[in-house]
Each structure stands twice: as structure tokens, then as C-alpha cells.
Amino acid sequence: MNWALPVIDLDRCTGCGQCVRRCPTRAVELIDRKAVIVRPSSCTYCDACERACSTGAIGRPFMIMFDTSQQRRSA
């Protein structure tokens, strides 16, 4: 399920290509010497690109969601 994609800070991206080499699904490519998610449907949201990035330009945002269904049943 692809509900989110890694976020790439283009100001921090040096274009080293480590993320491209480490991406197991080839979802990342360099365009104009910057990392870009070019195949969003291929991205599995693993941490390979984020770990490979020495400048911290790639991050995987997440959202915390609380399941309130248990609270409603107890009330």
C-alpha cells in the first residue's frame, strides 16, 4: 500500500546517487543532479534511500493515528 512517499529536500540533496544505487525497486532516479521519486507506485517505503543519504536529504514522514474504536465500545 503506497500511502506516502519519502520526502526529498532538494536543497540538501548533493546528487551523489547513493539513494539511486540503494533503492531495491528503482523508484528513485537523479534528474538534474537531484534525487526524485520517479516511480511512486514502485516505492515500498523501505528505509534504503533514507539510510543511504549522507546529508539527510531524504526522510520518510509518518502519521500517528489512534484507534478510538476501543474507547467507544468501552464507554
C-alpha positions as CSV (number, residue, x, y, z in Angstrom):
1,M,0.0,0.0,0.0
2,N,1.5,3.3,-1.1
3,W,0.0,5.9,1.2
4,A,3.1,8.0,1.5
5,L,6.4,8.6,-0.3
6,P,9.8,9.7,1.0
7,V,10.3,13.4,1.1
8,I,13.4,14.7,-0.6
9,D,14.8,18.1,0.4
10,L,16.3,19.3,-2.8
11,D,18.4,22.0,-1.1
12,R,20.2,19.3,0.9
13,C,20.5,16.8,-1.9
14,T,24.0,16.7,-3.4
15,G,23.2,14.4,-6.3
16,C,25.6,11.7,-5.1
17,G,23.3,9.0,-6.3
18,Q,23.7,6.7,-3.3
19,C,19.9,6.6,-2.9
20,V,19.5,5.5,-6.5
21,R,22.1,2.7,-6.1
22,R,20.4,1.5,-2.9
23,C,16.8,1.6,-3.9
24,P,15.7,-2.0,-4.3
25,T,12.7,-1.1,-6.6
26,R,14.4,1.5,-8.7
27,A,11.8,4.1,-7.7
28,V,14.5,6.8,-7.3
29,E,16.5,8.4,-10.1
30,L,18.6,11.5,-10.4
31,I,17.1,14.3,-12.5
32,D,19.2,17.4,-13.0
33,R,21.6,16.0,-10.3
34,K,18.8,15.8,-7.7
35,A,17.1,12.7,-6.3
36,V,13.5,12.3,-7.4
37,I,10.9,9.5,-6.8
38,V,10.2,8.7,-10.5
39,R,8.2,5.5,-9.9
40,P,5.9,6.2,-6.9
41,S,4.0,3.0,-7.5
42,S,7.2,1.0,-7.1
43,C,8.2,2.6,-3.8
44,T,7.7,0.2,-0.9
45,Y,8.5,2.9,1.8
46,C,11.5,0.9,3.0
47,D,14.4,2.8,4.5
48,A,17.1,2.1,2.0
49,C,17.2,5.6,0.4
50,E,17.0,7.3,3.7
51,R,19.8,5.3,5.2
52,A,22.0,5.8,2.1
53,C,21.6,9.6,2.2
54,S,24.7,11.1,4.0
55,T,23.2,14.6,4.0
56,G,19.8,13.6,5.5
57,A,18.0,15.0,2.4
58,I,15.6,12.0,2.3
59,G,13.1,11.4,5.0
60,R,10.1,9.1,5.4
61,P,7.3,11.1,7.1
62,F,4.7,9.2,9.1
63,M,1.5,9.9,10.8
64,I,0.4,8.6,14.2
65,M,-3.2,7.6,14.2
66,F,-5.1,6.5,17.3
67,D,-7.7,3.8,17.1
68,T,-10.6,5.2,19.0
69,S,-12.9,2.3,18.3
70,Q,-11.9,0.6,21.6
71,Q,-12.7,3.7,23.6
72,R,-16.2,4.0,22.0
73,R,-17.0,0.3,22.8
74,S,-16.0,0.7,26.4
75,A,-18.0,3.9,27.0
